[in-house]
């Protein structure tokens, strides 16, 4: 962040005790901590059949995880369950935090969760948001998810915890 989001004055680095060097606006007399978006992504899985759901969106052919932004006033867990329901028609249960990573391309902190679903029925997929949804075995999901993606790193972490890799 180079400019103050209140007055547009160029920011300078200033030491703040206990925090280190923080952008500071001389005109406003305020420290300006970084502002970024927060989003969730989910490893949607059906553990009895050892399947993972991957989706394709926006005309792209890459397989990715279900994901979406957190709405104002919503906690991350609520957003995760809502996004799974909105995009797939499935009800998330047993939601558990996997890990997070900052995604610089969109200035977003991505928080990844794993969630189980009771059914693999994809008849409720939202065709306005999801072009294609498909279940994969744990091993095939790792093969077919977008190479080099944040989604793949989240999936790898989940599968390590499951003892698959």
C-alpha positions as CSV (number, residue, x, y, z in Angstrom):
1,X,0.0,0.0,0.0
2,X,1.6,3.2,-1.2
3,X,-1.2,5.8,-0.5
4,X,-3.5,6.5,2.4
5,X,-7.0,5.1,1.8
6,X,-8.5,8.1,3.6
7,X,-6.8,11.1,2.1
8,X,-4.6,9.7,-0.8
9,X,-1.4,11.1,0.8
10,X,1.7,9.1,0.0
11,X,2.6,6.8,3.0
12,X,5.9,6.6,4.6
13,X,7.3,3.8,6.8
14,X,7.4,4.6,10.5
15,X,8.3,2.5,13.5
16,X,5.5,1.4,15.7
17,X,6.5,-0.2,19.0
18,X,5.6,-3.8,19.1
19,X,4.7,-3.9,15.4
20,X,7.8,-2.8,13.5
21,X,7.8,-0.6,10.4
22,X,4.2,0.2,9.4
23,X,2.9,2.5,6.6
24,X,2.1,5.9,8.1
25,X,0.1,8.9,6.9
26,X,1.6,12.2,8.1
27,X,-1.5,14.1,6.9
28,X,-3.9,12.0,8.9
29,X,-1.5,11.2,11.7
30,X,-2.4,7.5,11.5
31,X,-0.8,4.1,10.9
32,X,-2.3,2.3,7.9
33,X,-2.2,-1.4,8.3
34,X,-2.6,-3.5,5.2
35,X,-6.1,-4.1,3.8
36,X,-6.9,-7.3,2.0
37,X,-9.8,-9.5,1.1
38,X,-10.6,-12.8,2.9
39,X,-11.9,-15.9,1.2
40,X,-12.5,-19.5,1.9
41,X,-11.8,-22.6,-0.2
42,X,-13.0,-26.1,0.7
43,X,-11.8,-29.6,0.2
44,X,-15.3,-31.1,-0.2
45,X,-15.0,-34.9,0.4
46,X,-17.1,-37.9,1.0
47,X,-14.9,-40.1,3.3
48,X,-16.7,-43.4,3.1
49,X,-16.2,-43.5,-0.7
50,X,-12.9,-41.6,-0.4
51,X,-13.9,-39.0,-3.0
52,X,-13.1,-35.3,-3.5
53,X,-15.2,-32.8,-5.4
54,X,-13.5,-30.6,-8.0
55,X,-15.2,-27.9,-10.0
56,X,-14.6,-25.9,-13.2
57,X,-15.8,-22.3,-13.5
58,X,-16.0,-19.3,-15.8
59,X,-15.3,-21.2,-19.0
60,X,-12.0,-22.5,-17.8
61,X,-11.1,-26.2,-18.0
62,X,-8.9,-26.2,-14.8
63,X,-10.2,-28.3,-11.9
64,X,-10.2,-26.4,-8.7
65,X,-11.7,-26.5,-5.2
66,X,-15.0,-24.8,-4.2
67,X,-14.2,-21.3,-3.0
68,X,-15.6,-17.9,-2.4
69,X,-15.3,-14.6,-0.6
70,X,-16.4,-14.0,3.0
71,X,-19.3,-11.6,3.3
72,X,-19.1,-8.6,5.7
73,X,-20.4,-9.8,9.1
74,X,-19.9,-13.5,8.3
75,X,-17.3,-15.8,10.0
76,X,-15.1,-18.0,7.8
77,X,-16.9,-21.2,8.8
78,X,-20.3,-19.7,7.8
79,X,-18.9,-18.6,4.5
80,X,-17.4,-22.1,3.8
81,X,-20.8,-23.8,4.4
82,X,-22.6,-21.2,2.4
83,X,-20.3,-21.4,-0.6
84,X,-20.5,-25.2,-0.7
85,X,-24.3,-25.0,-0.6
86,X,-24.5,-22.1,-3.2
87,X,-22.2,-23.7,-5.7
88,X,-23.0,-27.4,-5.3
89,X,-26.3,-27.7,-3.5
90,X,-24.6,-30.0,-1.0
91,X,-24.7,-29.5,2.8
92,X,-21.3,-29.2,4.5
93,X,-20.8,-30.9,7.8
94,X,-17.9,-31.6,10.1
95,X,-16.1,-28.5,8.8
96,X,-12.5,-28.4,9.9
97,X,-9.7,-25.8,9.3
98,X,-6.9,-27.1,7.0
99,X,-4.6,-24.1,6.6
100,X,-4.3,-20.6,5.2
101,X,-2.2,-18.8,2.6
102,X,-2.0,-15.3,1.3
103,X,-2.7,-15.1,-2.4
104,X,-0.9,-12.1,-3.8
105,X,-2.6,-12.1,-7.3
106,X,-5.9,-11.1,-5.8
107,X,-4.6,-9.6,-2.5
108,X,-6.6,-12.2,-0.6
109,X,-6.0,-14.3,2.5
110,X,-7.3,-17.7,1.6
111,X,-8.5,-19.9,4.5
112,X,-8.9,-23.5,3.5
113,X,-11.3,-25.9,5.2
114,X,-12.2,-29.6,4.8
115,X,-15.8,-30.6,5.0
116,X,-17.7,-33.8,4.6
117,X,-20.9,-34.2,2.8
118,X,-23.6,-36.9,3.2
119,X,-24.3,-37.4,-0.5
120,X,-22.4,-37.3,-3.8
121,X,-25.6,-36.2,-5.6
122,X,-24.6,-33.2,-7.8
123,X,-28.1,-32.4,-9.1
124,X,-28.1,-29.2,-7.1
125,X,-25.0,-27.7,-8.8
126,X,-25.4,-24.0,-9.5
127,X,-24.8,-23.7,-13.3
128,X,-24.5,-19.9,-13.1
129,X,-21.4,-20.3,-10.9
130,X,-20.1,-23.8,-11.7
131,X,-19.6,-25.1,-15.3
132,X,-18.8,-28.6,-14.2
133,X,-18.5,-30.5,-10.9
134,X,-17.1,-34.0,-10.7
135,X,-16.1,-36.5,-7.9
136,X,-12.6,-37.9,-8.0
137,X,-10.9,-40.6,-6.0
138,X,-8.4,-39.0,-3.5
139,X,-5.5,-40.1,-5.8
140,X,-7.1,-38.9,-9.0
141,X,-8.1,-35.5,-7.5
142,X,-4.4,-34.9,-6.9
143,X,-3.7,-35.8,-10.5
144,X,-6.4,-33.7,-12.1
145,X,-6.4,-30.5,-9.9
146,X,-4.8,-27.4,-11.5
147,X,-1.1,-27.9,-11.4
148,X,0.9,-25.3,-9.4
149,X,-2.2,-23.8,-7.9
150,X,-3.1,-22.8,-4.4
151,X,-5.9,-25.3,-4.6
152,X,-3.4,-28.1,-5.3
153,X,-1.3,-27.1,-2.3
154,X,-4.4,-27.1,0.0
155,X,-5.4,-30.5,-1.4
156,X,-1.9,-31.9,-0.8
157,X,-2.0,-30.7,2.8
158,X,-5.4,-32.3,3.3
159,X,-4.3,-35.6,1.7
160,X,-1.1,-35.7,3.8
161,X,-3.2,-35.4,7.0
162,X,-5.3,-38.3,5.7
163,X,-2.2,-40.4,5.1
164,X,-2.8,-40.6,1.4
165,X,0.5,-39.0,0.4
